[in-house]
Amino acid sequence: MTALVVRRLLIDLTQPVDRHWCNGDPFLTAWFNALSMSFPVGEQFFIDAVRNGFKQLPEPEQVAFNTEIKGFIGQEATHRRIHALFNAQIEKHGLVNEWEPRARKRLRLLEGTDPRHGLAITAANEHFTALFAEWLLSHPTLLDGCEPRLKALWQWHSAEEAEHKCTAFALYQQLGGSQAWRTRWMRRVTLIFLTDTLRQTADNLKRDGTLWQWRTWRSAGRHLLGKQGLLRCTFRPWLAYFKPDFHPNQQNSDLSSHWLKQNAQLYTKVETA
């Protein structure tokens, strides 16, 4: 099992955030804002799914998973809290979080179902966030023009997502979750996640008054579909999830641990009970 460190990021999110905080780029700002809008409800669901799955383990297996589960919950709870603070700032720009109510409505449909469904959904989402994290950390100049506190926010979050990407997956396997369920939920999550992200991004741009500007569409094409764009760079790693023998550890890199080591002054470690 992995010992996950819970960290408190040393940034102040009580101060206002610029309207186009991401290098003055309306598309990138709207895209990152849309992702952040999904995090509080999403992270809480992941916490609940992992906690509920953990309770299904026999006691000897709980002992083996206990430390990693505590670390996972601690990291996700910290992400939930800090993105709620960030979201409160961007909402002052007139943005409206339409994603969260839709997500809450869908998640209510899972109440009372086999806890492995929640774990499969969590594992699929964690694969998405790990791919995004790897892409962001491998393109550090993307955030070079941002405020240092906001650059730290997204790179720290990315580093921790890469760090705990195996937890829900391993728990799902330990509970006997099948490949059929795992891949079926990945297809569903892919459709829902991409649709909701693009829908919220478009809504953010519309409210910002920049949806139909040429620079917005040029940035979207370059950062999503360009040679180094997110979708092109992550397609093959995403596809690998459907292999029968797939495991998140097959897509390891040193970018996460390197960032955490090089930026230790930006956070403090939190002791978990």
N, C-alpha and C positions, 0 to 999 in steps of 0.2 A: 504494500500500500504506500501511497505518497503522503508525505508530511507537508501539508499546505500551510503557508504562513499568512496570517491575516495582517494586513497593513492599513494604516490610516494615512491617507494622502494629505500632505501639509500645504494645502492651497485654500484660498478664501473665495468662496462662491456666494458671499453675501453682497459682493460688489457687482454692479451692472456688467452685462456682456454686450459687446458691440453687435449691431444688427447683422453685419456680414463679418462675423468674427474669424472665419476660416480664410485667411489671406485675401479678404475682400471679395471672395468668390461666392456669388449667390447660390449656385448649385451645390457646391460642397458644403456650405453652411446649412442649407435646407436638408441635405442628405444626412449629415451628422445629427442635426436636430431631430429628424424623424426617427433615427435609430435610438437616440436618447429617450424620446417619448415612449418607446416600447419597453424600456428597461425596468422601471419600477414594478409594473405588473408582471412582466416576464421573469424578472429575478425572483419575485416572491413565489411564482408558480414553480420555478426550478427548486427553490428551497423546500417547498411543501412536497414536491414529487420525490426528492431525494430522502427527505425525512420519513415520508410514508413508506418508501421502499425499504429503507433501513430497518424499520419496525417489523418488516416481514421476514427478516433474516433470523435464523436460529441464534441463540445467545453466543455460542463459540465464534460464529462468523461475524457477529456484531462487534466482538472484541477486536477482530482483525481490521474491520472497516472504521472503527470508532474515530480514530484520530483524523483520517482523511475526510470523513463526513463533517466533523466539526470545522475543519479548515475550509471546506467547500461552502458550508453555510455561512461562515464568518466572512469569507470573501464576497459572496453574492449579496449578503446583507449590506456590506459596505458599499458595493456598487449601487444597490438600490437607493441607499440614502443619498449618496453624493450626486447621482443623476436626478433625483427629485429636486435637489437644490439648484442644479443647472437648469432643469426644466422650468422652475419658477422664474428664473431670469429671462429665458427666451420667450416665455408667455407674455412678458411685458412688451414684446414687440408686436403683439396682436395675433400671435399664433395660437391655434386651438388644437389640442390633442384629440383627434378623432379616432386614433388607433386604439387607445386604451379601452374605451367602452366596447368596441367591437371584440377585442380580445377577451374582456371579462365575460361577455355574453357567450362566446364560444367555449371558454374554459368551464363555465357552469355545466355544460353538457357532459363533462367528464366526472362530475361528482358521483361517487359511489361505484365507479368502475374499477377494474383490476388495476392496482397501482403500477403494474408494468407498462400500462399505456402512458401514464404520466412520465415514467422514466424514459420510454422510447421517444416521446416528444422532446423531453429535455436533452437527451443524447443527440437528437437531430439538430436542435437549436444550438447546442454547444459546439457541434461540428461547424455550423455556419459561423458562429462567433470566432472560433479558432481560425478558420480560413481568413476571415476579415482581419483578425489580429495579425496573422502572419503577413498578409498583404500590407497592412499599415506599417508594421515594424520594419518590413523590407523596403519601404518607400518613406523613410523618415523626413525627406525634404518636403513631403506633402504638407506638413504642418509648420514648416520653418518660419513662415510669416505670421504665425498666430501668437497671441499672448502666451507667455511661458506657462501660466497656470492652466490654460486650456490645452496646450500641447501636452503638458504633463498628465492631465486628466485622461486623455484618450490613449496615450501610450502606456500609462500605468494600467488602465483597464484592459488594454489589449494583452499586455504581458501576463496578467493574472488569468485571463481567459485561456490563453495558451497553456498556462500552468495546470489548470484544473479540468482540462477538456476530457479526461478519461474517467472522471468519477461516476457520472450517471451511466455511462456506457458499461463500466465494470460492474456496477450494481445491478444493472439490467441483466447482464449475462449471468451474474451470480444467482439471480432469481429464476433462471431458466427461460428468459425471454428469447423468443425465436427470431431467426433472421427475417422471416416473412413479415412479422409485425414491425421489426426495426426498419426495413426498407419501405414498407407501406407508409409508415408514418413519416419517413424522410420525404417521400413524394408529396404527401399532403403538406408538410411543413414548408417545403420548397415553394409550392404554389402560394400558400397563405403568406409566408414571410416576404417573398418578392413582391406580391401584389400589394400587401399592406405598406411595405417600405416605399414603393413607388407612389402609391396613392397619397400617403402622408407627405412625401417630399413635394409632390405636385401641389398639394393643398398649401404647404408652407410657402412655396414660391408664388402661388396665386395671391395669398394674403400679403406677401412681401411686395407684390407688384412687379416681379421679375420673371414670371413664368414664360412670357413670350419674347424675352430678349435673346438676341442671337448669342451673346456670350454665355447665357445659361445653357443653351442646347449644345454649344461647342464644348463647354466644360463637361457636360454629362456624357457626350460621346467619347471624349478623351479619357475620362476617369473611369468609365464603366466598360467601354468597348475598345478602347485604344490598345496598342501593343502591350502597354504596362497597366491596362485597365483592370479593375477589380474582377469583372465577370470573366474576362479572358484568362487572367492569371489563376483563378480559382476553379475553373471548370473541371479540369482533370482531378484535382484533389477532392472536389465534391463528388465526382463520379465514382471515385474509389470506395466510397461509403457503401456501395451496392455489392461489393465483392463479398463472397461468403466468409472469407477469412480476414475481413477488414478489422483493424484495431486502430484507434486514434494515435497510438504510439508509433505507428508506421510512418507518420508524417511529422516527425520531430525535427526541431532545429534549435539552435542556440540563441536565437534572437530574443526570446523572452528572458531567459536567465541573464543574458548579457545586459539587457536594458535595466533589469532590476539591480544588477551589481553596479553598473555605471551611474545609476541615479538614486543611490541609497539615501542621499541627503533630502530627497523629496518626500520621504515617508518615514513613519515610525512603525515598529512591529507591535501588534496587539496580542496580549496573552489570552488564550481561550481556556475556558474552564473545563 
